[in-house]
Amino acid sequence: MVYNGTMLQRTLEKSLIQWKTSPIRKPLILRGARQVGKTSLVRQFGKTQFDVFVEINLDVPQNKETFGNAGNLEELLKKISVFSGSSLVPNKTLIFLDEIQESESLMHMLRFFAEERPDLHVIAAGSLLEVKLKGKWSFPVGRVEYRYLYPLTFSEYLVAVDNQPILEYFQTLSFENNQTWGVQQLLTLFKEYLLLGGMPEVVSSYLKTRDYIGIQPIYERLSKAYIDDVYKYVLRKESYKYYEGALSKAPFMAGKVFNYENFGDLGYKSKEMSSAINNLEKVMLLTQIKSLNHLEPAFTVKSKRPKKLIVLDHGMMNYESGLWRDITEDNYHGRLMEQVVGQSLLARGVWKDEPLYYWSKDRDMGSAEVDFVSMFGKTVTAIEVKSGHNHQMKSMRSLLDLYPKTLPVRISWDALAVEKIESKGKEHQMLVIPFYLVDRLSDLISLA
């Protein structure tokens, strides 16, 4: 997509093209927090892949009134045709309903597109869907499908930088082809990304100016916009402080275990903070990482154990927490690196909202905690994030003692490699993945 004149190619676009040609296509709901690029992506897709593209922003009161009052699908399509000044050509038209949560009647209407007019392509986007609906209504099962968009990953940042040789180097590195000639260039770009994060406006502006201080007002504006959004879905004014408190403290809590009670030393009760944090997760500004009690035969969540947290974007986390001032060539905080890995794992979930988990042993069995546990295909994978020089893997060994079929992965600054790790006298192959290759974790696991 083109964002403020900068080409930002999103991985999700490939999935949209597949959706376009699918014979079992249904209206598509594009989920994602505000300002991650949903509208720009759909515009680019609509203008390049269709003869007719119609965009209707339901945040505009006149549009909400005009289209929300349509009594049936036929009437709605007539209004859309007049609005666009175009005939809605079957199989060549994309209708984009932006901020669809503003019109419950149009959300209902999506099922009729699936049933009566499958020859029209429809994408609806919204950032506040669940909290606006408040559980009173949901999209009809089997009548719509979903895609998810997150801030830019490092692989998407490399495309935006427009350095084809280094992009090809990044894409072809493997355990067999582990040449080091491009590592320093790749590290330079990755450390740039570590500072900036992946918000499209930030990336676009920085690539034009190369001025980090100059783009800081963008972070400030985004942060204020997310807090202002709270007024749109919090009905009780007295609850506003819990949401504002959660948003202001979350950048300091990212990568840490937390409790709802007295979250961020705010002094608020568990009930109010759990409600605020859960709703902020629904609008995709936060992600709670649940603790797993068992990995086999299936993942079992330990509901009463404290959760961990990551925020929407590590660049905003750097700015809001002041962490950017402490970042130096040799000093990258562990919680920043855990945040970056968590974002990359989330971004795998193009088709579904991918949950994140960590593993910790019950206290009576000894202390042990592994940063992430995830499924890659049919492989249960345990991931330790090591940002410093201490690469002891005591917790990983504890996990392997209990679940020897698990694939161990260490993500660190070390070069791509396969090492041995011993547990209960048995040797396991452990994948060592450098931070700059975390986006390629899926295919590196499949190649190992």
C-alpha positions in Angstrom: 0.0 0.0 0.0 1.1 3.6 -0.5 1.1 5.5 2.9 1.9 9.2 2.7 3.8 8.7 -0.5 5.8 5.7 0.8 5.2 2.2 -0.5 4.4 -0.1 2.4 3.8 -3.6 1.1 1.8 -5.6 3.6 2.0 -9.4 3.8 -1.8 -9.5 4.3 -2.3 -8.3 0.7 -1.5 -11.8 -0.6 -4.2 -13.2 1.6 -6.7 -10.6 0.2 -5.8 -11.6 -3.3 -6.5 -15.3 -2.4 -9.8 -14.2 -0.9 -10.8 -12.3 -4.1 -10.5 -15.4 -6.2 -11.8 -18.0 -3.8 -15.0 -19.8 -4.9 -16.3 -19.9 -1.3 -15.5 -16.3 -0.5 -17.7 -14.5 2.1 -17.8 -10.9 3.2 -14.5 -10.2 5.0 -14.1 -8.4 8.3 -10.7 -6.8 8.6 -9.7 -6.4 12.2 -6.9 -4.3 13.7 -6.3 -1.4 16.1 -6.7 2.1 14.8 -3.9 3.5 12.6 -2.2 0.1 11.7 -3.1 0.7 8.0 -6.4 -1.1 7.4 -8.0 1.7 5.3 -4.8 2.3 3.2 -4.4 -1.4 2.6 -8.0 -1.9 1.4 -7.8 1.2 -0.8 -4.7 0.0 -2.5 -6.2 -3.5 -2.9 -9.5 -2.1 -4.2 -7.9 0.3 -6.7 -5.4 -2.2 -8.1 -7.5 -5.4 -8.1 -11.0 -4.2 -9.1 -12.7 -2.2 -11.9 -15.1 -0.6 -9.4 -14.1 0.4 -5.9 -16.5 2.0 -3.5 -15.5 3.2 -0.1 -18.1 4.2 2.5 -16.8 5.6 5.9 -19.5 5.1 8.5 -17.7 7.4 10.9 -19.2 10.2 8.7 -22.7 11.0 10.2 -24.3 11.6 6.8 -23.0 8.2 5.5 -24.2 6.4 8.6 -27.7 7.9 8.2 -27.9 7.3 4.4 -26.8 3.7 4.3 -27.8 2.6 7.8 -31.5 3.4 7.0 -31.6 1.0 4.0 -34.5 -1.4 4.5 -33.0 -4.3 2.5 -30.0 -5.3 0.4 -31.6 -4.1 -2.9 -32.2 -0.6 -1.5 -28.7 -0.5 0.0 -27.1 -1.4 -3.3 -29.1 1.3 -5.1 -27.8 3.9 -2.7 -24.2 2.6 -3.0 -24.5 2.8 -6.8 -25.8 6.4 -6.7 -23.2 7.4 -4.1 -20.3 6.0 -6.2 -21.7 7.1 -9.6 -20.9 3.6 -10.9 -22.7 0.5 -11.7 -21.8 -2.4 -9.3 -20.4 -4.8 -11.8 -20.6 -8.4 -10.7 -17.3 -10.0 -9.8 -15.4 -6.8 -10.5 -16.6 -4.6 -7.7 -15.3 -4.1 -4.2 -17.5 -2.4 -1.6 -15.5 -1.2 1.4 -17.5 -0.4 4.6 -15.1 1.3 6.9 -15.8 1.7 10.7 -18.7 -0.7 10.3 -19.3 -0.8 14.1 -21.0 2.6 13.7 -24.0 1.0 12.0 -25.6 -2.1 13.5 -28.0 -2.4 10.6 -25.1 -2.7 8.1 -23.5 -5.3 10.2 -26.7 -7.3 10.0 -26.8 -6.7 6.2 -23.5 -8.5 5.7 -25.2 -11.9 5.9 -27.4 -11.0 2.9 -24.4 -10.2 0.8 -23.2 -13.7 1.5 -26.6 -15.2 0.7 -28.0 -13.1 -2.1 -25.1 -11.3 -3.8 -22.0 -13.4 -3.5 -20.9 -11.9 -6.9 -20.0 -8.6 -5.1 -16.8 -8.4 -3.0 -17.3 -6.8 0.4 -14.8 -5.8 3.0 -15.8 -4.3 6.3 -13.3 -2.8 8.7 -13.6 -1.7 12.3 -11.3 -1.2 15.3 -13.9 -1.0 18.1 -16.3 -3.9 17.1 -16.5 -6.0 20.2 -16.6 -3.1 22.7 -19.2 -1.3 20.6 -21.4 -4.4 20.4 -20.9 -5.1 24.1 -21.8 -8.8 23.6 -25.4 -7.9 22.4 -24.8 -9.1 18.8 -22.2 -10.9 16.8 -21.6 -11.5 13.1 -23.6 -14.5 11.8 -21.6 -17.7 12.0 -20.5 -19.0 8.6 -21.6 -15.8 6.8 -18.4 -13.8 7.2 -14.7 -14.4 7.4 -11.9 -12.5 9.2 -8.4 -11.2 8.6 -6.1 -9.4 11.1 -3.7 -6.6 10.6 -1.0 -5.5 13.0 1.9 -2.9 12.9 4.6 -3.6 10.3 6.8 -6.5 11.1 10.6 -6.3 10.4 10.2 -8.2 7.2 7.6 -5.6 6.0 10.0 -2.9 7.2 12.7 -4.3 5.0 10.4 -4.1 2.0 9.7 -0.4 2.8 13.4 0.3 3.0 13.6 -0.8 -0.6 17.0 -2.5 -0.4 16.5 -5.6 -2.7 19.9 -7.3 -2.1 19.5 -7.2 1.7 15.8 -8.3 1.4 16.9 -11.3 -0.7 19.6 -12.1 1.8 17.1 -12.0 4.6 14.7 -14.3 2.8 17.2 -16.9 1.8 19.2 -17.3 5.1 18.8 -20.9 6.4 20.7 -23.4 8.5 22.4 -24.7 5.4 22.9 -21.3 3.7 24.2 -19.2 6.6 26.5 -16.8 4.9 27.5 -13.8 7.1 28.3 -11.2 4.4 25.0 -9.3 5.0 24.6 -9.6 8.8 25.9 -6.2 9.7 23.6 -4.4 7.2 20.7 -6.5 8.4 21.5 -5.7 12.1 21.7 -2.0 11.3 18.2 -2.0 9.8 16.9 -4.2 12.6 18.1 -1.8 15.2 16.5 1.0 13.3 13.2 -1.0 13.4 13.7 -1.7 17.1 13.7 2.0 17.8 10.9 3.0 15.5 8.4 0.2 15.8 5.9 -0.6 13.0 3.2 2.0 13.0 2.8 3.0 9.3 2.8 6.7 9.7 5.9 6.6 11.8 7.8 4.3 9.4 6.7 6.4 6.4 7.7 9.7 8.0 11.1 8.3 9.2 12.0 6.9 5.9 11.5 10.4 4.4 13.3 12.4 7.0 15.6 10.0 8.9 14.9 12.2 11.9 13.7 10.3 15.0 13.2 13.4 17.2 11.2 15.0 14.4 8.7 12.1 14.3 8.1 12.0 18.0 4.9 14.2 17.7 3.4 11.3 15.7 3.8 9.0 18.7 2.3 11.6 20.9 -0.7 12.1 18.6 -1.3 8.4 18.3 -1.1 7.9 22.0 -3.6 10.7 22.6 -6.0 9.4 19.9 -6.1 6.0 21.6 -7.0 7.6 25.0 -9.6 9.8 23.3 -11.1 6.7 21.7 -12.1 5.4 25.1 -14.9 7.9 25.2 -16.5 6.1 22.3 -16.9 2.8 24.1 -17.0 3.6 27.9 -20.5 4.7 28.9 -19.8 5.4 32.5 -17.6 8.5 33.0 -16.3 7.2 36.3 -14.8 4.2 34.5 -12.7 6.3 32.2 -9.8 6.6 34.7 -9.3 2.8 34.7 -8.8 2.8 30.9 -6.6 5.8 30.8 -4.6 4.3 33.7 -4.2 1.0 31.9 -3.1 2.7 28.7 -0.6 5.0 30.4 1.0 2.2 32.5 1.0 -0.6 30.0 4.2 0.5 28.2 6.0 0.2 31.5 4.5 -3.3 32.2 5.1 -4.8 28.8 7.1 -8.1 29.1 6.3 -8.3 32.8 4.0 -10.6 34.8 1.2 -8.5 36.3 -1.9 -8.6 38.5 -5.1 -6.7 37.9 -5.1 -5.6 41.5 -3.1 -2.4 41.8 -2.0 -2.6 38.2 1.0 -0.3 37.6 0.8 0.8 41.2 -2.3 2.8 40.3 -4.1 1.6 43.5 -7.3 0.5 41.6 -9.2 -2.7 42.4 -8.9 -5.9 40.4 -12.6 -5.8 39.1 -12.3 -2.4 37.5 -8.8 -3.0 36.0 -9.6 -6.4 34.6 -12.6 -5.0 32.8 -10.5 -2.1 31.4 -7.6 -4.3 30.3 -9.9 -7.0 28.8 -11.7 -4.3 26.7 -8.5 -2.7 25.6 -7.4 -6.2 24.4 -10.7 -6.4 22.4 -9.7 -3.2 20.5 -6.3 -4.8 20.0 -4.3 -2.2 21.9 -3.0 -4.8 24.4 -2.5 -8.5 24.4 -2.5 -10.6 27.5 -0.2 -13.6 27.6 -1.8 -16.4 29.5 0.2 -19.0 31.6 0.0 -22.6 30.5 -0.2 -25.3 33.2 0.1 -28.2 30.9 1.3 -28.6 27.3 0.1 -32.2 26.7 -2.1 -33.7 25.5 -3.4 -30.1 24.9 -2.6 -26.6 26.1 -4.2 -26.0 29.5 -4.4 -22.5 30.8 -3.8 -21.8 34.5 -6.5 -19.3 34.9 -5.5 -18.0 38.4 -1.8 -17.5 37.6 -0.7 -13.9 36.7 -0.6 -13.0 33.0 2.1 -11.2 31.1 1.4 -8.2 28.7 2.5 -6.8 25.4 1.3 -3.6 23.9 0.3 -2.8 20.3 3.7 -1.5 19.1 7.2 -1.6 20.5 8.0 1.8 18.9 5.2 3.4 20.9 6.3 1.5 24.0 9.8 3.0 23.6 8.4 6.5 23.3 5.8 6.3 26.0 8.0 4.6 28.6 11.0 6.7 27.8 12.9 3.6 26.9 14.2 5.1 23.7 16.6 7.3 25.7 18.3 4.2 27.2 18.7 2.3 23.9 22.3 2.1 22.8 24.3 -0.1 20.5 24.9 -2.6 23.2 21.9 -2.1 25.5 18.6 -3.5 24.5 16.3 -4.2 27.4 15.0 -7.7 27.8 11.4 -6.6 27.9 11.8 -4.7 24.7 13.1 -7.8 23.0 10.3 -9.9 24.5 7.8 -7.3 23.2 9.3 -7.5 19.7 9.1 -11.3 19.6 5.5 -11.2 20.9 4.5 -8.8 18.2 6.0 -11.1 15.5 4.2 -14.1 16.9 0.9 -12.2 16.9 1.4 -11.1 13.3 1.4 -14.8 12.2 -2.3 -14.8 12.9 -3.5 -13.4 9.5 -6.6 -15.7 9.6 -7.4 -15.7 13.3 -6.6 -13.8 16.5 -3.6 -15.8 17.6 -3.4 -16.3 21.4 0.0 -15.9 23.1 1.1 -18.2 26.0 4.0 -18.6 28.4 4.8 -21.6 30.6 5.6 -21.6 34.3 6.0 -24.4 36.7 3.9 -24.6 39.8 5.7 -23.1 42.8 5.7 -26.4 44.7 7.6 -28.0 41.8 10.3 -25.3 41.7 10.6 -22.0 39.9 10.7 -22.0 36.1 9.3 -19.8 33.4 9.6 -19.9 29.6 8.8 -16.8 27.7 6.5 -18.1 24.9 4.9 -21.4 24.0 3.3 -21.7 20.6 2.2 -24.2 17.9 4.0 -24.2 14.6 2.0 -26.6 12.5 1.8 -29.7 14.7 5.0 -28.8 16.6 4.8 -27.6 20.2 7.5 -24.9 20.4 9.0 -23.4 23.5 10.7 -20.0 23.0 13.2 -18.3 25.3 14.2 -14.7 24.6 17.7 -13.9 25.6 18.8 -10.3 25.1 21.9 -10.4 27.2 25.0 -12.6 27.5 23.5 -15.0 30.0 22.3 -18.0 27.9 21.6 -20.4 30.8 18.5 -22.4 29.8 17.4 -23.7 33.2 13.7 -23.1 32.7 13.9 -24.6 29.2 15.4 -27.7 30.7 12.7 -27.9 33.3 10.1 -27.7 30.5 11.8 -30.4 28.5 12.0 -32.6 31.6 8.2 -32.6 31.6 7.5 -32.4 27.9 10.4 -34.0 26.0 8.6 -33.8 22.6 8.7 -30.0 22.7 11.0 -28.1 20.2 13.2 -25.7 22.1 14.1 -22.4 20.5 16.4 -19.6 21.8 16.0 -16.2 20.2 19.0 -14.0 20.9 21.8 -12.0 19.2 23.6 -15.2 18.3 24.0 -16.4 14.7 21.6 -18.8 13.2 22.5 -22.3 14.4 21.4 -25.6 15.8 22.8 -26.5 19.3 22.4 -29.3 21.7 20.5 -29.0 25.0 20.4 -31.8 27.6 17.5 -32.7 29.8 17.3 -35.8 32.0 20.3 -37.2 30.2 18.6 -36.8 26.8 19.9 -34.5 24.1 17.5 -32.3 22.2 18.2 -30.1 19.1 17.6 -26.5 20.0 17.2 -23.9 17.3 19.1 -20.7 17.8 17.4 -17.9 15.9 18.8 -14.3 15.7 16.4 -11.6 16.6 16.4 -10.2 13.1 15.1 -13.5 11.7 12.2 -13.9 14.2 9.6 -13.2 11.5 10.9 -16.3 9.6 10.4 -18.6 12.6 7.7 -20.7 10.9 9.8 -21.5 7.8 13.0 -22.0 9.8 11.3 -24.5 12.0 10.0 -26.3 8.9 13.5 -26.4 7.5 15.2 -27.7 10.6 
